[in-house]
Amino acid sequence: MEHALTLETTDSKFLISIDKNYIEQDFLIGLMSHIRLEYLAKKVDFDDSIESLAEEIKTTWWDKNKTRLLKHQL
């Protein structure tokens, strides 16, 4: 597959060309959704407390669910 993926740049854009045989359309749509979410996340101005809140939520969730989840692996 010659040139299955090409990247061109202009002053304001990246132009990506992908051979249809290279990846499936559903994968590409998912990738574009992920890129959009990353872009939106960077625009949000969270302060440092958001990371500690996220860690607290994960820890609380794990404490409540670890027994149930690990029981299936034994």
Residue pairs with C-beta under 8 A, 6 or more apart in sequence:
1 19
1 21
1 22
3 19
4 18
4 19
4 21
4 22
5 16
5 17
5 18
5 19
5 22
6 16
6 17
7 14
7 15
7 16
7 17
8 14
8 15
8 17
9 15
18 28
